[in-house]
Amino acid sequence: MMILRILALWIATAFRANPRLTILMCATTVLGSALAPISVYGVKLIIDGATGADTLLLGVAVTTITLLVSTAANQIAGPFGDTLDDQVVRYVYDDLLRLTTGIPSLAHHENPELADRVSMIERDAYQLGGIWRMLMTIGVVSGVTTVIVLLSSVDPLLNLLLLLALLPAAVSALMLYRRNNLWRTNERFRRLANEVTDVLAEAKHGVEVRCFGLVGPLVQVVRNGMDARRIPWVAMTRRYGLLEGLAWLIFGAGYAVAIVGVLGWAQAGQATAGDVILIVLIGPQVATTAHSVAANLAIVIGATQTFGRYQWLRDYATSQSWSGSVGAPPERLTDGIRFEGVSFSYPGTTTTVLDDVDLVLPAGRTVAFVGENGAGKSTLVKLLARLYDPTDGQVTVDGTALTSFDPAAWRERISAGFQDFATFEFLASDSVGVGDLKRRDDRAVLDDAVRSGEAAPVIASLPDGLDSMLGRRFTGGVGLSGGQWQRLALARAFMRPEPLVMLLDEPTAALDPEAEAAIYDRYGQAARELAERTGAVTILVSHRFSTVRMADLIVVVADGKISEYGSHADLLAAGGRYARLFELQARAYR
């Protein structure tokens, strides 16, 4: 059943890319493959006609027509097939982007097994364009049928010659199957080599790579990763290459026996001169047909496996589309957001990051998450943004399950600033404006966001202000420091006017204390304004207790659980974990 689904997807993809060209290729490939052996039969008729039979004119007609039609079909098949391949590959690449970016969660980015599969689909995407080769396989089948008919016209025993010729095809197909399985098993080594190569090539890693003398060791990691894939593949290729060579020797011996046998029949008057010519000419045709079967079978097996992964990705995207989440978030928060018995493990792992968390984030309040690295603070933020769904329990918004909201509609009501911010090398106006695509071209909104994010000095330093190109990789592009990039990321967080949730996950890590203080003053003002307009909850994640003190409530996260909850004054009075951490940091500053 799965094979039929894969073949159906293969054909359907070609028809979606270009239906008329696909139909044309069906006709030309079948004609080109089927008529070539018939031309050999025409030569037989000519030889028989020249030796007395009344078949000369028919032989000339058959030979001429088949050669003309098959030549024309083959001439069309090449360029038209390449055009169809190109259009199918472009369609598939577009669909891959749509599928991978359309999945609402981040699971396929952070699960190694899923990442391997997606990587292999991207690597082998060129095979998805080989639809006309699959059609050629259909044509090869028709060619094989023609060869069988011709051989049977002399003697059915000669069909053994075709079976011998198919031995190399079977060896070749088995080799391809084993090779693809080997590549799939060792895909992680290729991904490792590519990732390390990117580290060596990207400018942002260049300073540390050179200062710490990492070039040699990292190059060795790349070499080891590639060798881990290459060495088993070379060994297997050599083994199957010898087997395929032996199979062709067996065919050659069988072909010689067939020629001697037909000559013997001719001398005994049991075969004509045309039969002798036919078997002499059909031998290379049989070999060519078998070679075509092997080549096309290899292509079909490889493409079928690739299309199988493509089908898997389509199925996975459908299963992870959260299609049942169609509700709209409220216009205003009145109660707040609650975590009810929430537990969470990242996909592909068994480690529990959050364990039975119950937490209330009241509407209109600023809430700070504090705790040691790895405690689960950022995971809480990801669940609030619905980048993942809880493994157990639920998150509710004003009593409604977050999973019932359209994830895109929910994220439109979120404003966010992250420690791991993106460096969008666009025009400066677009690097800020992507924070709210609907208002990206409104200069008044952009200017206000730039001021709120303390990014005005950055824009003022650019040669063309908001119209400057960012990134040294582009002609005329301007390079920015880490702090300057972070100011633009903060400006993005102020683009949306009516968020229900403002997420601030270490958003000022690259800024100096003075700039940080100004940013948090602005965030405090924005949080109060949003609380009045939309009842928004502002979430602050920070390791600096001087900023945490501005929060109405503080949540202390430890080992995936909520260990303390309350105001700054209440937690200090309680003398627990928060009080100890606060005192340690205060003592360090003193």
C-alpha positions as CSV (number, residue, x, y, z in Angstrom):
1,M,0.0,0.0,0.0
2,M,2.8,2.4,0.9
3,I,4.6,1.7,-2.5
4,L,1.4,2.6,-4.3
5,R,1.0,5.8,-2.3
6,I,4.7,6.7,-3.1
7,L,4.2,6.0,-6.9
8,A,1.0,8.0,-6.8
9,L,2.7,10.9,-5.2
10,W,5.5,10.7,-7.7
11,I,3.2,10.9,-10.7
12,A,0.9,13.5,-9.0
13,T,3.9,15.7,-8.4
14,A,4.8,15.7,-12.0
15,F,1.3,16.5,-13.1
16,R,1.1,19.3,-10.6
17,A,4.3,20.8,-11.9
18,N,3.4,20.5,-15.6
19,P,0.5,18.2,-16.7
20,R,0.9,18.7,-20.5
21,L,4.6,18.0,-20.5
22,T,4.1,14.9,-18.3
23,I,1.6,13.5,-20.8
24,L,3.9,14.2,-23.7
25,M,6.8,12.5,-21.9
26,C,4.6,9.4,-21.3
27,A,4.0,9.1,-25.0
28,T,7.6,9.7,-26.2
29,T,9.3,7.5,-23.7
30,V,7.1,4.5,-24.4
31,L,7.4,4.9,-28.1
32,G,11.2,5.4,-28.0
33,S,11.8,2.3,-26.0
34,A,9.3,0.0,-27.7
35,L,10.1,0.8,-31.4
36,A,13.9,0.4,-31.2
37,P,13.7,-3.4,-31.0
38,I,11.1,-3.5,-33.7
39,S,13.6,-1.9,-36.1
40,V,15.7,-5.0,-35.6
41,Y,12.8,-7.1,-36.7
42,G,12.5,-4.9,-39.8
43,V,16.2,-5.8,-40.6
44,K,15.3,-9.5,-40.3
45,L,12.4,-9.0,-42.8
46,I,14.8,-7.3,-45.2
47,I,17.3,-10.1,-45.0
48,D,14.6,-12.7,-45.5
49,G,13.3,-10.7,-48.5
50,A,16.7,-10.5,-50.0
51,T,17.0,-14.3,-49.8
52,G,13.7,-15.1,-51.5
53,A,10.9,-14.4,-49.1
54,D,8.2,-11.8,-50.0
55,T,9.1,-9.5,-47.1
56,L,11.5,-6.9,-48.5
57,L,9.1,-4.0,-48.8
58,L,7.5,-4.7,-45.5
59,G,10.9,-4.8,-43.9
60,V,12.0,-1.5,-45.4
61,A,8.7,0.1,-44.2
62,V,9.0,-1.3,-40.7
63,T,12.7,-0.3,-40.4
64,T,12.2,3.2,-41.8
65,I,9.1,4.1,-39.8
66,T,10.4,2.7,-36.5
67,L,13.8,4.4,-36.9
68,L,12.2,7.8,-37.7
69,V,9.6,7.6,-34.9
70,S,11.9,6.3,-32.3
71,T,14.6,8.8,-33.2
72,A,12.1,11.7,-33.0
73,A,10.8,10.5,-29.7
74,N,14.3,10.1,-28.2
75,Q,15.2,13.6,-29.5
76,I,12.2,15.1,-27.8
77,A,12.6,13.0,-24.6
78,G,16.0,14.5,-23.7
79,P,15.3,18.3,-23.6
80,F,11.7,17.9,-22.6
81,G,12.6,15.5,-19.9
82,D,15.2,17.9,-18.5
83,T,12.6,20.7,-18.6
84,L,10.1,18.5,-16.7
85,D,12.8,17.5,-14.2
86,D,13.6,21.2,-13.5
87,Q,10.0,22.1,-13.0
88,V,9.3,19.1,-10.7
89,V,12.4,19.9,-8.6
90,R,11.4,23.6,-8.3
91,Y,7.9,22.5,-7.3
92,V,9.3,20.0,-4.7
93,Y,11.7,22.6,-3.2
94,D,8.8,25.1,-2.8
95,D,6.7,22.3,-1.2
96,L,9.5,21.3,1.1
97,L,9.8,25.0,2.3
98,R,6.0,25.1,2.7
99,L,5.9,21.9,4.7
100,T,8.9,22.5,7.0
101,T,8.1,26.1,7.7
102,G,4.4,25.4,8.0
103,I,4.8,23.0,10.9
104,P,3.8,25.2,13.9
105,S,6.1,23.4,16.4
106,L,9.9,23.2,16.6
107,A,10.0,19.4,17.0
108,H,11.5,18.7,13.6
109,H,14.3,21.2,14.2
110,E,15.4,19.7,17.5
111,N,14.8,16.0,17.1
112,P,18.0,14.4,15.6
113,E,16.0,11.6,13.8
114,L,13.6,14.0,12.3
115,A,16.5,16.3,11.3
116,D,18.3,13.4,9.6
117,R,15.2,12.6,7.5
118,V,14.6,16.2,6.5
119,S,18.3,16.6,5.6
120,M,18.2,13.5,3.4
121,I,15.1,14.8,1.6
122,E,16.9,18.1,0.9
123,R,20.0,16.3,-0.2
124,D,18.2,14.0,-2.6
125,A,15.6,16.5,-3.8
126,Y,17.2,16.3,-7.3
127,Q,16.0,12.7,-7.6
128,L,12.4,13.9,-7.2
129,G,12.7,15.5,-10.6
130,G,13.4,12.2,-12.3
131,I,9.7,11.6,-13.2
132,W,10.5,11.1,-16.9
133,R,13.0,8.3,-15.9
134,M,10.2,6.5,-14.2
135,L,8.3,6.9,-17.5
136,M,11.3,5.6,-19.3
137,T,11.1,2.5,-17.0
138,I,7.6,2.0,-18.3
139,G,9.1,2.3,-21.8
140,V,11.7,-0.2,-21.0
141,V,9.0,-2.6,-19.9
142,S,7.5,-2.2,-23.4
143,G,10.9,-2.7,-24.9
144,V,11.4,-5.9,-22.9
145,T,8.0,-7.1,-24.2
146,T,9.1,-6.5,-27.7
147,V,12.4,-8.3,-27.3
148,I,10.5,-11.3,-25.9
149,V,8.3,-11.4,-28.9
150,L,11.2,-11.2,-31.3
151,L,13.2,-13.9,-29.5
152,S,10.1,-16.1,-29.4
153,S,9.7,-15.7,-33.1
154,V,12.9,-17.6,-33.6
155,D,12.6,-19.9,-30.6
156,P,11.1,-19.4,-27.1
157,L,14.3,-20.9,-25.5
158,L,16.2,-17.8,-26.6
159,N,14.3,-15.8,-23.9
160,L,16.8,-17.4,-21.5
161,L,19.2,-14.9,-23.0
162,L,17.1,-12.0,-21.6
163,L,16.9,-13.7,-18.2
164,L,20.7,-13.9,-18.2
165,A,20.9,-10.2,-19.2
166,L,18.7,-9.3,-16.2
167,L,21.2,-10.8,-13.7
168,P,23.3,-7.6,-13.8
169,A,20.2,-5.5,-13.3
170,A,19.3,-7.5,-10.2
171,V,22.8,-7.0,-8.8
172,S,22.7,-3.3,-9.6
173,A,19.3,-2.9,-8.0
174,L,20.4,-4.7,-4.8
175,M,23.6,-2.6,-4.6
176,L,21.5,0.6,-4.8
177,Y,19.1,-0.6,-2.1
178,R,22.0,-1.5,0.2
179,R,23.8,1.8,-0.6
180,N,20.7,3.9,0.2
181,N,20.2,2.1,3.5
182,L,23.9,2.6,4.3
183,W,23.5,6.4,3.6
184,R,20.4,6.6,5.7
185,T,22.1,4.9,8.6
186,N,25.2,7.2,8.3
187,E,23.4,10.5,7.6
188,R,24.3,11.8,11.0
189,F,28.0,11.8,9.9
190,R,27.2,13.9,6.9
191,R,25.2,16.4,8.9
192,L,28.0,16.6,11.5
193,A,30.6,17.3,8.7
194,N,28.3,20.0,7.2
195,E,27.7,21.7,10.5
196,V,31.4,21.8,11.3
197,T,32.2,23.0,7.8
198,D,29.7,25.9,8.5
199,V,31.5,26.7,11.7
200,L,34.8,26.9,9.8
201,A,33.3,29.0,7.0
202,E,31.1,31.5,8.9
203,A,32.7,34.8,10.0
204,K,31.0,34.9,13.4
205,H,33.0,31.8,14.5
206,G,36.3,32.9,12.9
207,V,37.8,34.7,15.8
208,E,37.5,31.9,18.3
209,V,38.3,29.2,15.8
210,R,41.6,30.9,15.1
211,C,42.4,32.1,18.6
212,F,42.0,28.6,20.1
213,G,43.7,26.9,17.2
214,L,40.6,24.9,16.2
215,V,41.2,24.8,12.4
216,G,43.2,21.6,12.3
217,P,41.0,19.7,14.8
218,L,37.8,20.8,13.2
219,V,39.0,19.9,9.7
220,Q,39.9,16.5,11.1
221,V,36.3,16.1,12.5
222,V,35.0,16.9,9.0
223,R,37.4,14.4,7.4
224,N,36.4,11.7,10.0
225,G,32.7,12.4,9.4
226,M,33.0,12.0,5.6
227,D,35.2,8.9,6.0
228,A,32.6,7.3,8.3
229,R,30.2,7.5,5.3
230,R,32.7,6.9,2.5
231,I,34.7,3.9,3.6
232,P,31.8,1.5,4.1
233,W,30.3,2.7,0.8
234,V,33.5,2.1,-1.1
235,A,33.9,-1.4,0.3
236,M,30.3,-2.2,-0.7
237,T,30.6,-0.7,-4.2
238,R,33.7,-2.8,-4.9
239,R,32.0,-6.0,-3.8
240,Y,28.9,-5.4,-5.9
241,G,31.0,-4.2,-8.8
242,L,32.7,-7.6,-9.0
243,L,29.4,-9.4,-8.8
244,E,28.0,-7.2,-11.6
245,G,31.0,-7.9,-13.8
246,L,30.6,-11.6,-13.2
247,A,26.9,-11.4,-14.2
248,W,27.8,-9.7,-17.5
249,L,30.4,-12.5,-18.2
250,I,27.6,-15.0,-17.7
251,F,25.4,-13.1,-20.1
252,G,28.3,-13.0,-22.7
253,A,28.7,-16.7,-22.5
254,G,25.0,-17.3,-23.0
255,Y,24.9,-14.9,-25.9
256,A,27.7,-16.8,-27.6
257,V,25.9,-20.1,-27.1
258,A,22.7,-18.6,-28.6
259,I,24.5,-17.5,-31.8
260,V,26.1,-20.9,-32.2
261,G,22.7,-22.6,-31.6
262,V,20.9,-20.4,-34.2
263,L,23.7,-21.0,-36.8
264,G,23.3,-24.7,-36.2
265,W,19.5,-24.4,-36.8
266,A,20.1,-22.4,-40.0
267,Q,22.5,-25.0,-41.3
268,A,19.9,-27.7,-40.5
269,G,17.3,-25.7,-42.4
270,Q,15.4,-24.9,-39.1
271,A,16.1,-21.2,-39.2
272,T,16.4,-18.5,-41.9
273,A,19.3,-16.2,-42.6
274,G,17.1,-13.4,-41.2
275,D,16.8,-15.3,-37.9
276,V,20.6,-15.5,-37.8
277,I,20.9,-11.7,-38.4
278,L,18.1,-11.1,-35.9
279,I,19.9,-13.0,-33.1
280,V,23.2,-11.3,-33.9
281,L,21.6,-7.8,-33.8
282,I,19.3,-8.5,-30.9
283,G,22.1,-9.5,-28.6
284,P,23.4,-6.0,-28.1
285,Q,19.7,-4.9,-28.0
286,V,19.1,-7.4,-25.2
287,A,22.2,-6.1,-23.4
288,T,21.1,-2.5,-23.9
289,T,17.6,-3.3,-22.7
290,A,18.9,-5.1,-19.6
291,H,21.3,-2.2,-18.9
292,S,18.3,0.2,-19.2
293,V,16.4,-2.0,-16.8
294,A,19.3,-1.9,-14.4
295,A,19.8,1.9,-14.7
296,N,16.2,2.8,-14.6
297,L,15.5,0.3,-11.8
298,A,18.3,1.9,-9.8
299,I,16.9,5.4,-10.4
300,V,13.4,4.3,-9.6
301,I,14.5,2.6,-6.3
302,G,16.5,5.6,-5.3
303,A,13.7,8.0,-6.2
304,T,11.1,5.8,-4.6
305,Q,13.0,5.9,-1.3
306,T,13.4,9.7,-1.6
307,F,9.7,10.0,-2.5
308,G,9.0,7.7,0.5
309,R,10.8,10.3,2.7
310,Y,8.9,13.1,1.0
311,Q,5.6,11.2,1.6
312,W,6.7,10.7,5.2
313,L,7.3,14.5,5.5
314,R,3.9,15.3,4.0
315,D,2.3,12.9,6.5
316,Y,4.3,14.3,9.4
317,A,3.4,17.9,8.5
318,T,-0.3,16.9,8.3
319,S,-0.1,15.1,11.7
320,Q,1.7,18.1,13.2
321,S,-0.4,20.8,11.5
322,W,-2.6,21.3,14.6
323,S,-5.4,21.6,12.1
324,G,-7.9,21.2,14.9
325,S,-6.7,24.5,16.5
326,V,-8.9,27.1,14.8
327,G,-10.2,29.3,17.6
328,A,-9.3,32.9,18.0
329,P,-7.6,34.2,21.1
330,P,-9.6,36.7,23.3
331,E,-9.3,40.4,22.5
332,R,-8.4,41.1,26.1
333,L,-7.2,39.0,29.1
334,T,-9.5,39.1,32.1
335,D,-8.3,36.1,34.2
336,G,-4.9,35.2,32.9
337,I,-2.8,32.2,31.9
338,R,-2.6,29.0,33.9
339,F,-0.4,26.0,33.7
340,E,-2.4,23.0,34.9
341,G,-0.4,19.9,35.7
342,V,2.0,20.6,32.9
343,S,4.8,18.2,32.2
344,F,7.1,18.3,29.2
345,S,9.9,16.3,27.5
346,Y,11.5,17.5,24.3
347,P,10.7,15.2,21.3
348,G,13.1,12.3,20.9
349,T,14.2,12.5,24.6
350,T,13.1,10.9,27.8
351,T,14.3,13.7,30.1
352,T,11.5,15.4,31.9
353,V,12.2,19.2,31.6
354,L,9.0,20.3,33.4
355,D,7.3,18.1,36.0
356,D,3.6,18.6,37.0
357,V,3.8,22.4,37.0
358,D,0.8,24.3,38.3
359,L,1.2,28.1,37.8
360,V,-1.0,31.2,37.6
361,L,0.1,34.2,35.5
362,P,-2.6,36.8,36.4
363,A,-3.9,39.2,33.7
364,G,-2.2,42.6,33.7
365,R,0.8,41.5,35.8
366,T,4.5,41.4,35.2
367,V,5.9,38.0,36.1
368,A,9.6,37.1,36.4
369,F,11.0,33.6,35.9
370,V,14.3,33.0,37.8
371,G,16.4,30.0,38.4
372,E,19.6,28.3,37.5
373,N,20.5,27.4,33.9
374,G,18.5,24.4,32.7
375,A,15.9,24.7,35.3
376,G,13.1,25.0,32.7
377,K,12.5,28.8,32.4
378,S,12.9,29.0,28.6
379,T,10.8,25.9,28.2
380,L,7.9,27.7,30.0
381,V,8.4,30.6,27.5
382,K,8.3,28.2,24.5
383,L,5.1,26.6,25.8
384,L,3.5,30.1,26.2
385,A,4.4,30.9,22.6
386,R,3.1,27.4,21.7
387,L,6.2,26.4,20.0
388,Y,5.5,23.0,21.7
389,D,2.5,21.5,23.4
390,P,2.8,20.0,26.8
391,T,3.5,16.3,27.1
392,D,0.9,16.2,29.9
393,G,-1.5,18.7,31.3
394,Q,-2.6,21.9,29.6
395,V,-2.0,25.6,29.4
396,T,-5.2,27.7,29.5
397,V,-5.9,31.3,28.5
398,D,-8.9,32.8,30.4
399,G,-10.0,29.3,31.0
400,T,-9.7,28.2,27.3
401,A,-7.1,25.6,26.4
402,L,-4.2,27.2,24.4
403,T,-4.3,24.2,22.1
404,S,-7.7,25.3,20.8
405,F,-6.3,28.6,19.4
406,D,-5.0,28.9,15.8
407,P,-1.2,29.0,16.5
408,A,-0.7,31.7,14.0
409,A,-3.5,33.8,15.5
410,W,-2.1,33.3,19.0
411,R,1.4,34.3,18.0
412,E,0.1,37.5,16.4
413,R,-0.9,38.5,19.9
414,I,2.6,37.9,21.3
415,S,5.5,40.3,21.4
416,A,8.9,38.8,22.2
417,G,12.5,39.6,22.8
418,F,15.0,36.8,23.1
419,Q,18.6,36.2,24.2
420,D,19.1,34.1,21.0
421,F,17.8,36.8,18.7
422,A,18.0,36.6,14.9
423,T,20.3,38.8,12.9
424,F,18.1,39.5,9.8
425,E,20.5,40.9,7.2
426,F,17.8,42.8,5.4
427,L,17.3,46.5,5.0
428,A,17.3,48.1,8.5
429,S,13.6,49.0,8.1
430,D,12.8,45.4,7.3
431,S,15.0,44.0,10.1
432,V,12.8,45.9,12.6
433,G,9.6,45.8,10.6
434,V,9.3,42.0,10.5
435,G,8.1,42.4,14.1
436,D,4.7,43.2,12.6
437,L,4.4,42.5,8.9
438,K,1.1,44.3,8.6
439,R,2.7,47.6,9.7
440,R,6.2,47.0,8.2
441,D,6.0,50.0,5.8
442,D,4.6,52.5,8.4
443,R,7.6,54.8,9.1
444,A,5.9,56.4,12.1
445,V,5.4,52.9,13.7
446,L,9.0,52.0,12.8
447,D,10.4,55.2,14.3
448,D,8.4,54.6,17.5
449,A,9.6,51.0,17.8
450,V,13.2,52.1,17.2
451,R,13.0,54.7,20.0
452,S,11.3,52.2,22.4
453,G,13.9,49.6,21.8
454,E,16.7,52.1,22.4
455,A,17.9,51.4,18.8
456,A,17.9,55.1,17.6
457,P,21.7,55.4,18.0
458,V,22.1,52.3,15.8
459,I,19.9,53.7,13.1
460,A,21.6,57.1,13.3
461,S,25.0,55.5,12.8
462,L,24.0,53.8,9.5
463,P,24.8,55.6,6.2
464,D,21.2,55.6,5.0
465,G,19.3,55.2,8.3
466,L,16.5,52.7,8.0
467,D,17.2,52.3,4.3
468,S,20.7,50.9,5.0
469,M,21.5,47.3,4.0
470,L,22.7,45.2,6.9
471,G,25.4,42.5,6.7
472,R,28.9,42.6,5.2
473,R,28.1,39.7,2.9
474,F,26.2,42.1,0.6
475,T,27.5,44.9,-1.5
476,G,27.2,48.1,0.5
477,G,26.1,46.2,3.6
478,V,27.0,47.4,7.1
479,G,28.3,45.1,9.8
480,L,26.9,45.5,13.3
481,S,28.1,44.5,16.7
482,G,26.3,42.0,18.9
483,G,24.8,44.8,21.0
484,Q,23.6,46.7,18.0
485,W,21.9,43.7,16.6
486,Q,20.2,43.1,19.9
487,R,18.9,46.7,20.0
488,L,17.3,46.0,16.6
489,A,15.8,42.8,18.0
490,L,14.4,44.8,20.9
491,A,12.9,47.3,18.5
492,R,11.1,44.4,16.8
493,A,9.5,43.5,20.1
494,F,7.8,46.9,20.2
495,M,6.2,46.7,16.7
496,R,3.0,45.0,17.8
497,P,0.5,47.4,19.3
498,E,-1.9,45.1,21.2
499,P,-0.2,41.9,22.4
500,L,-1.8,39.7,25.1
501,V,1.6,38.4,26.1
502,M,5.0,40.1,26.1
503,L,7.9,37.5,26.4
504,L,11.3,38.8,27.4
505,D,13.8,35.9,27.6
506,E,17.1,37.5,28.6
507,P,16.5,40.2,26.0
508,T,19.4,42.5,27.1
509,A,22.3,40.0,27.5
510,A,24.5,41.8,24.9
511,L,23.8,45.4,26.3
512,D,25.8,47.5,28.8
513,P,24.2,48.2,32.2
514,E,23.1,51.7,31.3
515,A,21.3,50.6,28.1
516,E,19.8,47.6,30.0
517,A,18.4,49.9,32.6
518,A,16.8,52.2,30.0
519,I,15.3,49.2,28.2
520,Y,13.7,47.8,31.3
521,D,12.3,51.2,32.2
522,R,10.7,51.2,28.7
523,Y,9.5,47.7,29.2
524,G,8.0,48.5,32.5
525,Q,6.1,51.5,31.0
526,A,5.0,49.3,28.1
527,A,3.8,46.6,30.4
528,R,1.7,49.0,32.4
529,E,0.2,50.5,29.2
530,L,-0.6,47.0,27.8
531,A,-2.1,45.9,31.1
532,E,-4.6,48.7,30.9
533,R,-5.4,48.2,27.2
534,T,-5.4,44.4,26.8
535,G,-4.8,42.9,30.3
536,A,-1.5,41.6,28.9
537,V,0.9,39.4,30.9
538,T,4.5,40.4,30.7
539,I,7.0,37.6,31.2
540,L,10.5,38.4,32.2
541,V,13.4,35.9,32.3
542,S,16.6,37.2,33.7
543,H,19.6,36.3,35.9
544,R,20.0,39.9,37.1
545,F,18.0,40.5,40.2
546,S,18.2,44.3,39.8
547,T,15.8,43.8,36.8
548,V,13.7,41.1,38.4
549,R,12.7,43.4,41.2
550,M,10.4,45.4,38.8
551,A,8.1,42.3,38.5
552,D,4.8,42.1,40.3
553,L,5.4,38.3,40.9
554,I,8.5,36.2,40.8
555,V,8.5,32.5,39.9
556,V,11.5,30.5,41.1
557,V,12.0,27.4,38.8
558,A,14.2,24.6,40.0
559,D,14.6,21.1,38.5
560,G,11.5,21.5,36.4
561,K,9.3,22.5,39.2
562,I,8.0,25.7,40.8
563,S,9.8,26.0,44.1
564,E,8.7,29.5,45.1
565,Y,6.1,32.1,44.0
566,G,5.5,35.6,45.2
567,S,6.6,39.2,45.3
568,H,10.2,40.3,45.7
569,A,9.5,41.3,49.3
570,D,7.6,38.1,50.1
571,L,10.4,35.9,48.8
572,L,13.1,37.8,50.6
573,A,11.1,37.4,53.9
574,A,10.6,33.7,53.3
575,G,14.4,33.2,53.3
576,G,14.4,30.5,50.7
577,R,16.2,29.8,47.4
578,Y,15.4,33.2,46.0
579,A,16.6,35.1,49.1
580,R,19.9,33.1,48.9
581,L,20.5,33.8,45.2
582,F,19.6,37.5,45.7
583,E,22.1,37.8,48.6
584,L,24.8,36.1,46.6
585,Q,24.4,38.4,43.7
586,A,24.1,41.5,45.8
587,R,27.3,40.5,47.7
588,A,29.2,40.1,44.4
589,Y,28.2,43.6,43.3
590,R,29.2,45.1,46.7
